[in-house]
């Protein structure tokens, strides 16, 4: 499995794509494309097939993630667009929970002075 572009195939065709974030300071972090793109947009990175988060950009990226997660704390997906909460919305994962592993990866990479790459 390598970076972006990983598909899982069934008889019905491809199901989803994954992003694989890597660093020499941490283990690999694998995310669904939808969630990875959201995180990359928050930190000001182009959600492209290949990329790098360099050490100099990490403090700003971490601050952006902290800011957005505080802003959206407790907002369920259906509430974000103004609709009512339905029973199927009770099993959701907040943005704060989704970005937690990536924030941890950034912190460790800052300590060990290592970049984060994806798609390589």
Number of C-alpha atoms within 10 A of each C-alpha: 9 12 20 23 16 17 13 11 10 8 5 6 9 11 9 13 15 21 26 22 26 20 19 13 18 16 10 16 14 17 17 14 18 13 14 21 16 15 21 17 11 17 18 13 16 13 16 12 12 16 18 17 20 15 17 11 16 19 12 13 20 18 13 16 21 15 12 15 20 12 11 14 12 12 13 17 17 13 13 10 9 8 9 10 12 9 7 8 13 10 8 9 11 15 21 18 11 15 19 14 13 20 18 13 21 27 16 15 21 19 11 13 14 17 19 22 18 21 18 13
